[in-house]
Each structure stands twice: as C-alpha cells, then as structure tokens.
C-alpha cells in the first residue's frame, strides 16, 4: 500500500498521521518511509534526554568532587549551571520548533561548555582568599581577574556557535542559536548568581573542605618547558598525518544507519528491501499532455538504467489492456492532477550512495529530453541534494567560524600574532580528532563532519585564552618569557584539566549510552575533542609562546616595550 501526505516529511501533521496509521493497524502492518524514520528517531531521542542529563551530571559531579577542594563546591557549581540551562531551555519556546538533535544534546553541551567559566572563577576566588580575609573583596578580585578570559572565551564560543547559523541546513541554525544563547546565559549566571551562592555558603564550603586530590602537575609543566623544541617537532610531524585523515574521513547520510535495527520504521524499511527489493522510491512529475507512447518510451529508457527495478504510471496501465476510461476517478487522480501526471520509479540502490546519486543524475537527463519542466522528487533526489548542501555547509561553516573567532581574538588579546598561534593549536587538535576515524576505519554521520570542528573550536579556545592572558599579564609585570610562560602554565593547568575532564565527562557518557548513532557519534567526538584540545593547549601552546615570544611582543599592544 502506498500512502501520500499533504504536508512535508518532517511536519508535525505528517508524523501525527503516521502515528494514527499505527494506531488503527495491528503488528502485521509495517509502515516504512522517511516520515516513519524521523518519527521513531524523535521519539527515541525524547525518551533518552532525561537519561543524557543524569549521566552528564553524575560524571561531572564525580570529576568535580575529585578535582575541587570542597565536598559542597561541586554541587554549587552544578546548581549554577543548572539554573542557566533551565533559563536556556525555557527561552527556547520563543524559537518555535527545534530539531530532536538540538533538544537531545543542548543541555549536555551547555553543561560541558559553560562549566569552564564556573571553574575558572572558583579557582580564582580560592587563590584570592589566601591574600585577604575579606571574602567579598576576594570575590571582587576573582571576578576582575577572570573577567577578561571568561568574557573573551565566551565571546569566541558564542561566535563559534553562531557560525553554525550560516548552514543551509536548519539543524545548524537550531544548534547555533540555542547554544549561543546558552553560553551567554551561562556567563551571566557565573558572574552574578554563582558569586552570590559562593559568598552565601562560604562557611559551608570551608567546613566541607578536604585535601586536594589532584596533583599540581608541576612535572607536566617542567616537561613542557624543558622539551618545548621536541614538542614543536612532534607538531610538525603529526600535522600532515592528522590533516590527511581529517580530509579522508568517510561520512554517511542515510539516517537508517544511525538507528537501532528493532525500531518499527527500520524493520519496515528492511522488509521492503528484502522481500520487495524496494530500497528507494522517486516520484516523477511530467506534463500531463505528453502522449502516452512518449511517456512509456521515457519509462523504458529509465528502466534500462542500472539499479532500476520498475516504473509505473497510468500510461503503463493502459499497456496492460485496461482502458483508462474504465479506471475509477480516484485512481486517475492519484496519477494525474492539475497540469502534471505522476510516475513512480523504484530503485534497488540505497539512499545517499554514489550509485543512487549517479542514477538520479541520469534519470534527470532522460526526463529533461521529454519535458524540460519535469520534476524528479522523492527520497533519492532529496538525499542527493542533502549531500551537496552538506558539502557546502562543511566548507562555509568552518571558514566563517575561523574568520569570526580570529577577528574577535584580535580585539580581545590586542594582538595579531597571538590569535594565529591559538587558532593553530586548536585547529591542530580538530585535525587529530576528525582524522582519527579515518585511521580507525570509522564512518561518521554527515552532521558530525559539519558541526564538530566549529563546536570544538568555540568550546575549547577558552583553554588557550586562559593561558595566554596570564602569559601577557606576567610579561607586562616584568617577567622574562621563561618565567611568564612557566607561571601562566602552572596557574592555569589545573583549571584547564578540570574543565577538559568535565567537558569529556558530560559528553562521553551520552556518547556511550545513546542508541542513536548520530547523537552518540557527536558526543563521542566532542568528548575526545575536549581531551585532545586540552593536551594540545597544555603542551603545544606554551612551546609556541617560547619560540615566538619576540614576535608576540612586537605585534601585541602593550607589550612592544618589553625587551627581554
């Protein structure tokens, strides 16, 4: 049975219609098609969202309990981020609809991205408390010293997410707007609500203090400072290998591949493939005034193409000896309406494959010879367009995010050279992250290849900004480059590692748990990207600063007078 719908594939009305079809049929009736697949994906995603958040919170809590010096402080930081997440999720009502992917990962992603700001402020506050007994003064000093790095990193993070809005796919706009808004609200909560919470509960924090469980990472700092030349050599060697993998990583576009095999729509699609050899179906609209013999001639040409199983139209019904005049009007109206007649083409090739895309191109060439205004629609042409749009989005989004973030860092750091250094480090981390699937023979969902680079850049550039701002301040205070870089690394490394681990924890658990491969892949890439960026910032960035210190001083406002 073939069922057509009035509205678009993913519209609420169409999915509600599929739900009603399932209600009025029994288990012997299976409903396939893109709408059923989208519906099942959405429902599965909605059922897992609460579990995603629970997993992310538990893992972050464990990491914070290990990393911070108070049993209560982790709960306060999570409470603050939780408030920001509620503000963000609640304000999504003004956006109307958001994609199921955005709904699924936005809370977890906001937790991982904005936790950095809370950790930076808390660490700074605890350091300032050692210099003054007045907690209000200590908090004021902490806010003042972290404001530049927090605001700078938040602006770049927001810019990274807003770059996703340049995508033609609406998914990019969804994630971009929701996450940009989430980061902004996270920063506001960190500099307003979090200080109030910490000051109000300062006594409780002090009473629940314990020995720090994380080491000071002095050995890491010393290793980096001693072997910075070797680190740069390793960077030069690994860069082309990582970039090659980044460019060669395979991606897939077929949504079915990202879903559990026991979902009703996936099961139905597989049944059609196995029993009826129906893998993808296209709908062809041509002028109804074209003579039947020409229509049949066109269909014969199409059937001779590799992979075409069969074609059907009311002109072919006439070939079977059934006069059109004898057909019910309802049947005729299925195939003919207004100025068009509809033809159906069945292909054995899977959607979004090179074979089907080539077939769609050849079908278009054939039909244009008979009717230059002919329209080829259906899942095959749709997925072919998706491939082309995705390739465009991949290039445009990455370019836009790099340009915007670079410009912002020029103004934040008041330097030409520093943004180049910082961007080089994070882009190197992105190449490694996105290149690993090629060397492990892993195929990624198409959306991951588009958004991960931008998300990783925007979310982890703050690690680099934190070290860099401290390096700048140390150099301005009269320290030589060795002292300035060493001190910046020593005072930042703890916050960076904790932040990176929190981002990792928030996304890794979701990636491991999710039954939807698209969401799982996104979260796995984000968790791995956080660790890779963290390691690169701790090792490569200080090494670059050691080598390019003179250039940095000459090209940074306020540092030109520095001699040593």
PLY file of the C-alpha trace (Angstrom):
ply
format ascii 1.0
element vertex 564
property float x
property float y
property float z
element edge 563
property int vertex1
property int vertex2
end_header
0.00 0.00 0.00
1.27 3.46 -0.94
0.23 6.37 1.30
0.82 10.01 0.38
0.65 13.01 2.70
-0.38 16.60 2.12
2.43 18.19 4.13
6.21 17.85 4.38
8.02 14.71 5.53
9.01 16.01 8.98
6.00 18.22 9.69
4.02 17.61 12.87
0.84 16.87 10.92
2.54 14.22 8.79
4.10 12.49 11.80
0.76 12.62 13.62
-0.81 10.95 10.59
1.77 8.13 10.79
1.01 7.71 14.50
-2.71 7.41 13.72
-1.97 4.86 10.99
-0.08 2.79 13.54
-2.97 3.12 16.00
-5.57 1.77 13.57
-3.41 -1.10 12.32
-2.00 -4.16 14.11
1.52 -5.57 14.36
1.21 -7.23 10.96
1.14 -3.81 9.29
4.53 -2.13 8.96
4.97 1.50 7.96
8.19 2.50 6.22
9.43 5.72 4.69
11.31 8.81 5.78
8.48 10.19 7.92
8.23 7.00 9.97
12.01 7.01 10.42
12.05 10.64 11.58
9.15 9.95 13.94
10.87 6.95 15.54
14.13 8.86 15.83
12.40 11.77 17.53
10.53 9.52 19.96
13.66 7.55 20.83
15.61 10.76 21.35
12.90 12.27 23.56
12.84 9.13 25.71
16.61 9.33 26.29
17.03 13.06 27.01
16.48 12.80 30.77
19.00 9.96 30.96
21.54 12.03 29.00
21.31 14.82 31.58
21.53 12.42 34.54
24.62 10.71 33.11
26.30 14.04 32.36
25.58 15.46 35.83
26.79 12.33 37.64
30.05 12.14 35.68
30.70 15.87 36.09
29.97 15.62 39.81
32.45 12.77 40.21
35.14 14.72 38.35
34.49 17.89 40.35
34.50 16.02 43.66
37.93 14.68 42.78
39.24 17.96 41.39
37.96 20.58 43.84
38.90 21.03 47.48
35.38 21.01 48.94
32.61 18.41 49.02
29.93 21.10 48.67
31.52 23.28 45.95
30.79 20.83 43.06
27.08 20.90 43.90
27.09 24.71 43.90
28.81 24.90 40.52
26.36 22.38 39.06
23.44 24.27 40.62
24.58 27.46 38.94
24.94 25.77 35.53
21.59 24.04 36.07
19.90 27.43 36.54
21.46 28.68 33.30
20.31 25.54 31.47
16.75 25.99 32.72
16.78 29.61 31.56
18.04 28.49 28.16
15.66 25.59 27.68
12.71 27.69 28.84
13.52 30.52 26.44
13.52 28.07 23.51
9.74 28.46 23.44
10.28 31.70 21.52
12.04 29.77 18.75
9.05 27.60 17.98
10.30 24.22 16.84
13.81 22.85 17.38
15.30 19.66 15.96
15.39 16.46 18.02
19.22 16.54 17.89
19.27 20.05 19.37
16.84 19.01 22.12
18.89 15.93 22.87
22.37 17.44 23.22
21.89 21.13 24.05
21.61 20.71 27.84
24.58 18.34 27.98
26.65 20.53 25.66
25.83 23.67 27.62
26.90 21.92 30.82
30.23 20.89 29.31
30.95 24.23 27.64
29.98 26.65 30.41
31.39 24.68 33.33
34.77 26.15 32.36
33.69 29.62 33.40
32.47 28.44 36.81
35.69 26.51 37.47
37.90 29.45 36.46
36.00 31.77 38.82
36.03 29.31 41.73
39.77 28.65 41.43
40.50 32.36 41.19
38.33 33.04 44.27
40.13 30.40 46.32
43.51 31.87 45.32
42.42 35.42 46.24
41.16 34.23 49.64
44.73 33.37 50.52
45.64 37.05 50.15
42.73 38.59 52.05
40.37 37.59 54.86
37.52 39.63 53.40
35.57 37.20 51.22
33.68 39.97 49.39
36.96 41.60 48.43
38.39 38.23 47.41
35.39 37.57 45.17
35.63 41.05 43.64
39.29 40.45 42.86
38.48 37.00 41.43
35.80 38.39 39.14
38.12 41.16 37.99
41.00 38.80 37.18
38.91 36.18 35.39
36.54 38.57 33.62
38.79 39.11 30.60
39.41 35.42 29.98
35.77 34.48 30.71
34.30 37.23 28.54
36.88 36.68 25.82
36.39 32.94 25.73
32.61 33.25 25.95
32.51 35.69 23.02
34.59 33.33 20.89
32.44 30.37 21.96
29.25 32.27 21.12
30.74 33.28 17.78
31.60 29.65 17.05
28.05 28.54 17.67
26.56 31.46 15.73
28.75 30.43 12.78
26.55 27.34 12.57
23.70 29.66 11.56
25.44 30.09 8.19
24.46 26.50 7.37
21.75 25.89 4.81
20.52 23.02 6.95
18.12 24.27 9.61
19.77 21.97 12.14
22.78 24.30 12.17
20.60 27.31 12.96
18.90 25.33 15.74
22.09 24.30 17.48
23.77 27.64 16.80
21.07 29.84 18.31
20.27 27.58 21.26
23.91 27.09 22.24
24.93 30.73 21.70
22.05 31.71 23.95
23.08 29.03 26.44
26.66 30.27 26.65
25.52 33.87 27.14
23.16 32.85 29.94
25.90 30.67 31.43
28.32 33.60 31.61
25.68 35.87 33.13
24.91 33.29 35.80
28.61 32.73 36.53
29.36 36.42 37.16
26.10 37.16 39.04
24.43 34.14 40.62
27.49 31.98 41.31
29.37 34.64 43.32
26.25 35.20 45.42
25.86 31.45 46.03
29.53 31.01 46.97
29.59 34.02 49.31
26.33 33.00 50.97
27.55 29.45 51.55
31.21 30.25 52.13
31.08 28.88 55.68
29.67 25.57 54.45
32.35 25.38 51.76
35.05 25.91 54.38
33.56 23.28 56.72
33.50 20.65 53.98
36.99 21.28 52.71
39.34 18.37 52.14
42.82 17.81 50.79
43.13 18.41 47.07
43.16 15.08 45.28
44.55 16.37 42.01
48.30 16.86 41.78
49.81 20.26 41.00
51.05 18.95 37.64
54.45 20.51 38.27
56.02 17.59 36.42
53.89 18.33 33.36
54.87 22.00 33.44
58.56 21.15 33.81
58.40 18.63 30.98
56.80 21.13 28.61
59.25 23.91 29.49
62.25 21.58 29.11
61.18 19.82 25.90
59.32 22.58 24.02
61.53 22.16 20.94
60.74 18.43 20.74
57.04 19.22 21.16
57.14 21.57 18.17
58.96 18.93 16.10
56.24 16.43 17.03
53.64 19.02 16.00
55.29 19.40 12.57
55.44 15.62 12.05
51.88 14.88 13.18
50.21 17.82 11.41
50.20 16.42 7.82
49.17 12.96 9.07
46.26 14.41 11.03
45.22 16.71 8.18
45.24 13.85 5.69
42.96 11.77 7.93
40.73 14.80 8.51
40.21 15.20 4.75
39.76 11.47 4.06
37.32 10.51 6.83
34.25 8.80 5.36
30.75 10.00 6.20
27.26 8.63 5.69
23.96 10.40 5.05
21.40 7.59 5.42
19.52 8.11 8.69
18.67 4.39 8.93
22.30 3.57 9.67
22.25 5.59 12.87
19.23 3.82 14.40
18.64 0.53 16.26
17.55 -2.26 13.93
14.47 -3.09 16.04
12.78 0.29 15.52
9.46 -0.18 13.66
10.43 2.06 10.74
13.87 0.46 10.33
12.32 -3.01 10.47
9.74 -1.98 7.86
12.39 -0.50 5.56
14.45 -3.69 5.79
11.37 -5.80 4.98
10.77 -3.75 1.83
14.38 -4.21 0.77
14.48 -7.96 1.41
11.03 -9.04 0.19
10.12 -6.45 -2.47
13.55 -5.14 -3.45
12.30 -1.61 -2.71
15.15 0.44 -1.34
14.40 3.94 -2.56
11.49 5.40 -4.47
11.35 8.51 -6.64
8.32 10.41 -7.88
8.41 11.91 -11.35
6.11 14.80 -12.33
5.73 15.48 -16.06
3.32 17.41 -18.26
0.03 15.50 -18.47
-0.36 16.44 -22.13
2.62 14.36 -23.23
1.31 11.43 -25.28
1.23 8.05 -23.57
3.56 6.43 -26.09
6.25 9.03 -25.29
5.74 8.54 -21.56
6.14 4.78 -21.98
9.21 5.34 -24.14
10.71 7.52 -21.42
9.94 4.95 -18.74
11.54 2.21 -20.84
14.72 4.26 -21.04
14.67 4.73 -17.27
14.10 1.01 -16.65
17.19 0.21 -18.73
19.36 2.11 -16.24
21.38 0.03 -13.78
19.60 -0.38 -10.44
16.07 0.50 -11.60
13.65 -2.26 -10.58
10.41 -0.98 -12.10
8.41 2.08 -13.08
4.70 2.70 -13.04
2.24 5.31 -14.31
-1.31 5.24 -15.60
0.01 5.12 -19.18
1.51 1.71 -18.35
-1.82 0.53 -17.02
-3.22 1.11 -20.49
-0.48 -1.14 -21.89
-1.92 -3.98 -19.83
-5.19 -3.81 -21.73
-7.15 -1.76 -19.21
-8.61 1.36 -20.82
-8.10 4.49 -18.77
-11.79 5.22 -19.15
-12.55 2.15 -17.07
-10.40 3.23 -14.15
-12.11 4.87 -11.16
-11.65 8.64 -10.96
-9.96 8.29 -7.57
-7.26 6.12 -9.15
-6.74 8.52 -12.03
-6.42 11.46 -9.64
-3.55 9.72 -7.86
-1.55 9.77 -11.08
-2.87 12.94 -12.64
-3.69 16.31 -11.11
-3.68 19.87 -12.39
-1.09 20.12 -15.17
1.07 17.18 -14.03
0.93 13.42 -14.18
2.88 11.40 -11.62
5.11 8.43 -12.33
6.77 6.19 -9.77
10.33 4.86 -10.06
11.71 2.14 -7.80
15.46 1.70 -7.32
17.39 -1.05 -5.59
20.21 1.33 -4.62
20.39 2.65 -1.09
19.85 6.34 -0.38
22.79 8.73 -0.27
25.10 6.30 -2.09
27.22 7.20 -5.10
25.28 4.66 -7.15
21.91 6.24 -6.39
23.22 9.78 -6.85
24.58 8.84 -10.30
21.28 7.17 -11.10
19.31 10.28 -10.11
21.56 12.36 -12.40
20.93 10.00 -15.35
17.17 9.92 -14.70
17.12 13.72 -14.73
18.98 13.73 -18.06
16.40 11.38 -19.58
13.28 13.17 -18.35
14.53 16.60 -19.44
14.66 15.34 -23.03
10.93 14.66 -22.90
9.85 17.56 -20.69
12.26 20.34 -19.76
9.99 21.29 -16.85
9.81 17.76 -15.44
10.44 17.40 -11.69
12.14 14.44 -10.01
11.25 14.22 -6.34
11.44 11.64 -3.57
13.97 10.38 -1.07
16.75 9.73 -3.59
16.88 13.26 -5.07
16.34 14.67 -1.59
19.37 12.87 -0.21
21.44 13.85 -3.26
20.61 17.49 -2.53
21.48 16.86 1.12
24.94 15.62 0.12
25.57 18.73 -1.98
24.25 21.08 0.70
26.29 19.35 3.39
29.50 19.68 1.41
28.82 23.41 1.01
27.94 23.79 4.69
31.11 21.97 5.75
33.33 24.45 3.94
31.33 27.58 4.72
30.78 26.91 8.43
34.42 26.16 9.13
35.56 29.23 7.21
33.04 31.52 8.89
33.87 30.25 12.40
37.62 30.60 11.90
37.35 34.13 10.48
34.92 35.40 13.13
36.78 33.89 16.08
40.10 35.16 14.73
38.76 38.72 14.45
37.31 38.58 17.96
40.59 37.35 19.43
42.48 40.15 17.69
40.39 42.66 19.65
40.31 40.66 22.91
44.04 39.95 23.01
45.01 43.18 21.18
47.40 41.17 19.05
47.89 39.93 15.51
50.23 37.04 16.25
48.51 35.52 19.30
45.22 34.69 17.51
47.22 32.89 14.80
49.06 30.86 17.44
45.92 30.00 19.38
43.92 29.09 16.26
46.78 26.92 15.00
46.79 24.92 18.24
43.03 24.32 18.33
42.78 23.59 14.58
45.59 21.07 15.02
43.54 19.41 17.76
40.50 19.38 15.44
42.52 17.72 12.66
43.60 14.98 15.07
40.08 14.48 16.40
38.44 14.33 12.97
41.32 12.38 11.44
41.19 9.50 13.93
38.04 7.96 12.33
39.92 7.58 9.03
42.74 5.62 10.65
40.31 3.52 12.71
38.07 2.83 9.69
35.10 4.57 11.30
32.34 6.18 9.23
30.78 9.34 10.70
27.27 10.74 10.25
27.31 13.72 7.91
26.17 16.23 10.53
29.20 15.40 12.70
31.62 16.36 9.96
29.90 19.75 9.62
29.48 20.90 13.21
32.20 19.21 15.29
35.05 21.42 14.09
33.14 24.58 14.89
31.93 23.28 18.26
35.40 22.09 19.29
36.95 25.39 18.23
34.39 27.51 20.04
34.21 25.33 23.14
37.92 24.78 23.79
39.54 28.00 22.62
38.95 29.32 26.14
41.63 26.92 27.44
44.14 28.70 25.23
42.83 32.17 26.08
43.24 31.46 29.82
46.94 30.61 29.49
47.55 33.43 27.03
46.01 36.18 29.16
48.09 35.07 32.14
51.21 34.97 29.96
50.50 38.52 28.77
49.99 39.78 32.33
53.18 38.10 33.51
55.21 39.61 30.68
53.79 43.05 31.40
54.71 42.61 35.09
58.37 42.33 34.10
58.89 38.57 34.00
61.08 37.14 31.24
59.49 34.78 28.75
60.53 31.62 30.61
59.11 32.87 33.91
55.96 34.28 32.29
55.10 31.11 30.38
56.02 28.84 33.28
53.88 30.81 35.72
50.95 31.04 33.27
51.05 27.30 32.69
51.41 26.45 36.38
48.45 28.62 37.46
46.22 27.55 34.59
46.90 23.86 34.11
44.65 22.72 36.96
41.64 24.70 35.73
42.19 23.56 32.14
42.44 19.89 33.08
39.35 20.02 35.29
37.42 21.89 32.60
38.53 19.47 29.90
37.60 16.48 32.05
34.18 17.98 32.82
33.51 18.53 29.12
34.72 14.99 28.49
32.54 13.56 31.27
29.41 15.44 30.19
29.61 14.17 26.62
31.39 10.81 26.88
28.65 9.16 28.93
25.97 10.28 26.48
28.03 9.03 23.55
28.44 5.63 25.18
24.76 5.33 26.16
22.81 6.77 23.21
21.05 4.29 20.94
21.02 6.88 18.15
24.38 6.67 16.43
24.18 10.25 15.16
23.90 11.59 18.71
26.39 9.05 20.01
28.95 9.99 17.37
28.53 13.71 18.03
29.05 13.28 21.78
31.96 10.86 21.33
33.72 13.31 19.01
33.08 16.20 21.41
34.41 14.26 24.41
37.52 13.15 22.55
37.98 16.64 21.11
37.92 18.16 24.61
40.77 15.90 25.75
42.82 16.45 22.59
42.37 20.23 22.79
43.29 20.16 26.48
46.52 18.24 25.81
47.44 20.45 22.84
46.86 23.67 24.78
48.95 22.46 27.73
51.85 21.28 25.58
51.93 22.99 22.17
50.72 26.48 23.13
53.47 27.14 25.73
56.02 25.76 23.25
54.83 28.17 20.57
54.98 31.05 23.04
58.57 30.13 23.90
59.59 30.20 20.24
57.54 33.20 19.10
57.78 35.38 22.21
59.68 38.18 20.42
57.16 38.27 17.59
54.28 38.26 20.10
55.77 41.19 22.00
56.26 43.22 18.80
52.72 42.54 17.49
50.73 42.92 20.72
49.53 46.26 22.08
51.04 46.97 25.48
53.96 44.56 25.01
56.10 46.40 22.45
58.23 47.99 25.18
59.20 44.58 26.59
62.88 43.91 25.86
63.73 40.55 27.41
0 1
1 2
2 3
3 4
4 5
5 6
6 7
7 8
8 9
9 10
10 11
11 12
12 13
13 14
14 15
15 16
16 17
17 18
18 19
19 20
20 21
21 22
22 23
23 24
24 25
25 26
26 27
27 28
28 29
29 30
30 31
31 32
32 33
33 34
34 35
35 36
36 37
37 38
38 39
39 40
40 41
41 42
42 43
43 44
44 45
45 46
46 47
47 48
48 49
49 50
50 51
51 52
52 53
53 54
54 55
55 56
56 57
57 58
58 59
59 60
60 61
61 62
62 63
63 64
64 65
65 66
66 67
67 68
68 69
69 70
70 71
71 72
72 73
73 74
74 75
75 76
76 77
77 78
78 79
79 80
80 81
81 82
82 83
83 84
84 85
85 86
86 87
87 88
88 89
89 90
90 91
91 92
92 93
93 94
94 95
95 96
96 97
97 98
98 99
99 100
100 101
101 102
102 103
103 104
104 105
105 106
106 107
107 108
108 109
109 110
110 111
111 112
112 113
113 114
114 115
115 116
116 117
117 118
118 119
119 120
120 121
121 122
122 123
123 124
124 125
125 126
126 127
127 128
128 129
129 130
130 131
131 132
132 133
133 134
134 135
135 136
136 137
137 138
138 139
139 140
140 141
141 142
142 143
143 144
144 145
145 146
146 147
147 148
148 149
149 150
150 151
151 152
152 153
153 154
154 155
155 156
156 157
157 158
158 159
159 160
160 161
161 162
162 163
163 164
164 165
165 166
166 167
167 168
168 169
169 170
170 171
171 172
172 173
173 174
174 175
175 176
176 177
177 178
178 179
179 180
180 181
181 182
182 183
183 184
184 185
185 186
186 187
187 188
188 189
189 190
190 191
191 192
192 193
193 194
194 195
195 196
196 197
197 198
198 199
199 200
200 201
201 202
202 203
203 204
204 205
205 206
206 207
207 208
208 209
209 210
210 211
211 212
212 213
213 214
214 215
215 216
216 217
217 218
218 219
219 220
220 221
221 222
222 223
223 224
224 225
225 226
226 227
227 228
228 229
229 230
230 231
231 232
232 233
233 234
234 235
235 236
236 237
237 238
238 239
239 240
240 241
241 242
242 243
243 244
244 245
245 246
246 247
247 248
248 249
249 250
250 251
251 252
252 253
253 254
254 255
255 256
256 257
257 258
258 259
259 260
260 261
261 262
262 263
263 264
264 265
265 266
266 267
267 268
268 269
269 270
270 271
271 272
272 273
273 274
274 275
275 276
276 277
277 278
278 279
279 280
280 281
281 282
282 283
283 284
284 285
285 286
286 287
287 288
288 289
289 290
290 291
291 292
292 293
293 294
294 295
295 296
296 297
297 298
298 299
299 300
300 301
301 302
302 303
303 304
304 305
305 306
306 307
307 308
308 309
309 310
310 311
311 312
312 313
313 314
314 315
315 316
316 317
317 318
318 319
319 320
320 321
321 322
322 323
323 324
324 325
325 326
326 327
327 328
328 329
329 330
330 331
331 332
332 333
333 334
334 335
335 336
336 337
337 338
338 339
339 340
340 341
341 342
342 343
343 344
344 345
345 346
346 347
347 348
348 349
349 350
350 351
351 352
352 353
353 354
354 355
355 356
356 357
357 358
358 359
359 360
360 361
361 362
362 363
363 364
364 365
365 366
366 367
367 368
368 369
369 370
370 371
371 372
372 373
373 374
374 375
375 376
376 377
377 378
378 379
379 380
380 381
381 382
382 383
383 384
384 385
385 386
386 387
387 388
388 389
389 390
390 391
391 392
392 393
393 394
394 395
395 396
396 397
397 398
398 399
399 400
400 401
401 402
402 403
403 404
404 405
405 406
406 407
407 408
408 409
409 410
410 411
411 412
412 413
413 414
414 415
415 416
416 417
417 418
418 419
419 420
420 421
421 422
422 423
423 424
424 425
425 426
426 427
427 428
428 429
429 430
430 431
431 432
432 433
433 434
434 435
435 436
436 437
437 438
438 439
439 440
440 441
441 442
442 443
443 444
444 445
445 446
446 447
447 448
448 449
449 450
450 451
451 452
452 453
453 454
454 455
455 456
456 457
457 458
458 459
459 460
460 461
461 462
462 463
463 464
464 465
465 466
466 467
467 468
468 469
469 470
470 471
471 472
472 473
473 474
474 475
475 476
476 477
477 478
478 479
479 480
480 481
481 482
482 483
483 484
484 485
485 486
486 487
487 488
488 489
489 490
490 491
491 492
492 493
493 494
494 495
495 496
496 497
497 498
498 499
499 500
500 501
501 502
502 503
503 504
504 505
505 506
506 507
507 508
508 509
509 510
510 511
511 512
512 513
513 514
514 515
515 516
516 517
517 518
518 519
519 520
520 521
521 522
522 523
523 524
524 525
525 526
526 527
527 528
528 529
529 530
530 531
531 532
532 533
533 534
534 535
535 536
536 537
537 538
538 539
539 540
540 541
541 542
542 543
543 544
544 545
545 546
546 547
547 548
548 549
549 550
550 551
551 552
552 553
553 554
554 555
555 556
556 557
557 558
558 559
559 560
560 561
561 562
562 563
